[in-house]
Amino acid sequence: MERKKLARTAAILTAATLGLAACGSSDEGAEGSDTIRVTVANHVWTDTIKAAIPEFEEETGLKVELTQLGEDQLSDQYNVKLNAGSDEIDVMMYRPLQEGRLFADNGYLADLSERVESNEDWDWSDFQEGPVTATTFEDQVVGVPIITEREVLYYRKDLLAAAGLEIPATMEELEAAARTISEQNPGTAGFVARTGKSAAVTQFSSFLFSFGGDFLEDGKSAVGSEEAKEAYAFYGGLINKYGPENVSTDMSWSEAMAIFTQGGAAFYTEADSLYKNATDPAKSKVAETVGFAPLPAGPAGSKPYNIPSWSLAINEASQNQDNAWKFIEWATSKDMTLQIQQSGVPGPRSSVWADGSGTSTYPEDLAEAITVSAENGVGHDRPLVKSVAEAREIVGGPIVAAITGEDSDNAADTAQSDFEKFLEGEQ
């Protein structure tokens, strides 16, 4: 990490020499400045934080200069400013699983390891293990999770009751229930989920983990392992045998959710953060009958992803890191996390999930499923690489093969070889 920081410093100096960046040239960016420049994404989390910023400013005497952007605009700004070594950003909202490895490897993210351990009342140990793993790079904490999500089972209570079935606790029970319900209800799928090559990777990941596999093992491709092949065949097989008729292979969450909420399927595995799409009567025909449960257990147990979809970090080039940390410490405190979670944004703190007021706005069975999933969860839902989009296209191939009834084992062998070449190119 130190070697990367030295390289990063050299890049900044070079950029400054070429006039591409003005590092340290801004008075506002000077060390100890009362103004903290915070760049965030458009999100419900941001809306709650923005409303509370005047309280932070009054308590600390500091000023927050907030820049709020759409995801694409945010990525574009980071690509330009961070690459140029600009100190114009102090606090940055970023996606650990999408760009975290790239940002950390390039030295864009400051090491927060000592800061997160410095305040016992703030309590770093209160943050769930999965999200913390995703914001740690080479044993250094580089981000603080703010928004989390897990994969859970959405299901139709009425269809299970009519079939005399219990909520599936294992993958075998899920398959049996999907088969029974699809046979008893012509035109209704037993199971639906994402099918797109890239989009399905995140939801497939929980099946992969539950079958004992992963995308990588010791830095090498693992998608050709026996465990991975079983997971590919099972996930794709559920959709192939018990999915919607004439199902396409380009569905993301919105298309799959639409099928479920319009009464077209009995079971659906998806991120818990999207639950209101299924429980809002204005959007869902099954709002009164939808239930939630933990992901059914595979041979390795129930291992859904438990990830931070967004986190806060400090720009390594910032000249105002102490005050930047004060903002992060406040924005991720127990009180703010509770307030934000009550507005419908799942947080990363165990204490908030254990607090009845922290789950009061969630359906009871969903809150229970989330609590179980947080304990068993894995901190990633895609390969942790720098070029995530390309990697997803590779490891998602066998999913589509299984859905369309092709030889998914052969597709997994191909993906194994292609992913190995990809990883070699990332070195």
Secondary structure, 3 states (H helix, E strand, C coil): CHHHHHHHHHHHHHHHHHCCCCCCCCCCCCCCCCEEEEEEECCHHHHHHHHHHHHHHHHHCCEEEEEEECHHHHHHHHHHHCCCCCCCCCEEEECHHHHHHHHHHCCCECCCHHHHCCCCCCCHHHECHHHHHHCEECCEECCEEEEEEEEEEEEEHHHHHHHCCCCCCEHHHHHHHHHHHHHHCCCCEEEECCCCCCCHHHHHHHHHHHCCCCCEECCEECCCCHHHHHHHHHHHHHHHHHCCCCCCCCCCHHHHHHHHHCCCEEEEEEEHHHCHHHHCCCCCCCCCCEEEEECCEECCECCCEEEEEEEEEEECCCCCHHHHHHHHHHHCCHHHHHHHHHCCCCCCEHHHHHCHHHHCCCCHHHHHHHHHHHHHCECCCCCCCCCHHHHHHHHCHHHHHHHCCCCHHHHHHHHHHHHHHHHHHHC
